[in-house]
Amino acid sequence: PELEQSTDDVLDQLTGNGAPYQVFKETKICRLSNQQNKELIHAVQKVLSDHQSDDFEVHLTGTPALREFFNTVMKADLKKFLVISFLLMLLILFVLFRNSAGVVAPVAVVCCTLLSTLGLISFFDVPFQAPTRIIPTFLMSVSISTTVHILVMFFQFRESEKSEVAAIERAMEHSGIPVILTSVTTASGLASFGTAAIVPVQNLGLCAAAGVMFSLFYTLFLLPA
């Protein structure tokens, strides 16, 4: 007969009058933040270190431990990839243009794009997860591509035009529309990931799409200036 009882009846019997279970049902479960999870893991590791010995080795595992491991690896990889990408970008721009403007102008667009995108991510409190860690290097590639299209035409037209303003106007007339169409279609394709059922993929698509539009804005307005 006890097997036919409802779950609530069984839990009421296990908890006496049912009060503890009722409190549990009404309690809002909060997810640990990255900082709280880090403090938790460090506290557990400190306890484990007291029990480690040559003949008794203790290993820490579980979801919180894996989460802290992935966060640590992502931070290290992100720093490494950004530095390598930035140095390669400077080298290629210098070899391509042999001109300070050809290096400084794209770098300015890249930096503004990254700052705006990461600021937007922080403003909306979007978690920085494994898929979204590719956003900075991806935006660097997109920003460099758009600026190089404009700069190549500018340096070509500068040889035939009387002033730099006229060269800028011709470069924008020649490459402006292709750059706009490329950026808009890229952002649209990335934004389609916003309908994905996996939240990190949604964040990747929406944040990367916003970053591409930031890159387009700075290319059209900051680069000519």
N, C-alpha and C positions, 0 to 999 in steps of 0.2 A: 504493500500500500504506500510506503514512503516513496517509492520510485515514481508514483503517479502524481506526486505533489509538484507544484510549480517551483520554478527556480527561486522566486521571491520567498515562498514559504520555507524552503530548505535553508536559505540564507538567514531568514528570520530566526529559525531554530538554532543555527550555528552561532548567531550573534546575540542570543538572548531575546531582547525585545525588539531587535531590528534597528536600533538607533545607530550603531557604528556603520552598518551597511547603508543606511539612509544618508549619513554624513558623507560616506564615500561616493555615493551616487551624485550628490550635489556639489562635490568638490571639483573645481576646474583644474585639470591637469595641464601644467605649463611645461613647455619644452625648455631644456637647459640652453642657455646661450653658449657661444663658443668660449667665452671667457670662463663661465661657470664650469663647462665641461673640462677645460684645461686645468682649472684648480682641482677639480675632482680627481682627474688622472694623476696629477702630481702628488696629491695627498695619498692616493692608493699606492703609488710607486714608492713613496717614502716609507709606508708601512711594510711593503714587500722587501725593501732593501734590508730591513732588520732581520728578515728570515732567510736571506740568501746565504748559501754556503757552498763549498766545493762539492759536497755530496747531496745537496738538496737545492735544486734549481727551480725557481718559480717564474712562470711566464704570465704576463697580463694580456688578456684578450677580451673580446666583447665589443658591442657596438660603440660605447663611449671611447674605448681605446682606439678602435679603428678610425673613428671620427677625428680624434686628435692627431693620429698619424697622418691621415690624408690632409688635414689642415696645415700641418707642418711642412709636408712635402710640397703642397701647392704653393705656399709662400716662398719656399726656396726656389722652386722651378720658375715661378713668375718673375722673381728678381733676376735670375740667370738669363731667362729668355729675353726679358726686356733690355738688359744690358747688351747682350749679343746682337739682338735685332737693331738696337739703336746705333751701335758701332758700325755694323755692316751697312746700315742706311747712310751714315755719314760718309763712309768710304766710297760707296757706289755713287752718291750724289757728287762728291768731289771729282771722281774720275770722269763722270758723265759731263759735267758742266765746266769744271775748272774755273769756277766763279763763286765768290762768297755769297752773292745773292741766290745762286742756285742751290746753296746748302742751307742758308739761314731761313729763307722763306718757307721751304717745305717743312723744316724742323719746327718752325713757329706754328704752322697749321697742324702738325702732328701733336704737339704739346697741348694746344688749345682743345683739340678734339678729345684727347685722352682725359684732360682735366674736366671737361664738360660732361663726358660720358660717365666717368667714375663718380663725379659729383652727383649726377642724376641717380646713379645706382645707390649711393649713400643716402640721398634725400628720400627716396622711396623705400629705404631699408630692405633692399634686395640682397639676399645672402649670396656671398661669393663662393660658388661651388665649383666642382670639377669641370663641368661644361663651360661655365662662364669665364674660366681663367684664360681662355684663348682670345677673349675680346680685345685686350690691349694690343697683342701682336697682330691680330686681324685688322684692327683699325689703323695700325701703323702702315700696313700694306695698302689698305684702301686709300688712305690720305696721301701717301707717296704717289700712288698711281694717278690720282686726279691732279695733283699739283704738277707732276712731270708733264702731263699732257699740255697744260697751259704754258709751262715754262719753256718747253721745247719750241713751241710756236712763237713765243715772245722773243726768244733769242734769235730766231730766224728772221722775224719781221723787223727787229731792231736794226738790222744791217741795211734794210731798204727804206725804212721810214725816217722822217726828219726828227721825230721826238719819241721819247719812251712812252708818252701817253698814247700816241697814235699806234705804237707797237702793241701796247696793252689792249687797246680797243680791237685791233685786228685779231689778236690771239684769242680774245674772248668771243669774238664773232665766229671764229673758225672752230674752236674746241668747246665753247660754252655749252651748246645744246647737247653734243655727245656726252659730255661729262654729267650734265643734269640727268639725261635719260639713263645713263649707266648707274648712277647713284640711286635714282628713284626705283629702278627695277631691282637692284640689289637689295635695297631696304624693304621693298615689297616682298621679295622672296624670303628674307629673314623674318619679317613680321608674320608670315604665314605659320611659323613655328609657334606663334602665340596660341594657336588652337590645339597644341599637343596636350596629351593627358599627363605627361610628365612635367612637373613644375620646373626643374632645372632647365629643361629644353625650352619651355615657355620663356623663362628669364633670359636665356641665351638669345633667342630670336628677337625679343622685344628690345633688349638693351643694345644688341648689335645693330639693329635697324635704326634706333635713335642715334647711335654713334655715327653711322654712315651719313645720316642727314646733318649731323653737326659738322662732319668733314666737308660735305657739300657747301654748307653755309660759309665756313671759313675759307674754302677754296675760292668761292665767288666774290667774297667781300674783303677778307683779310689779305689774301694773296696779292691781288692787284694793288692794294694800298701799300 
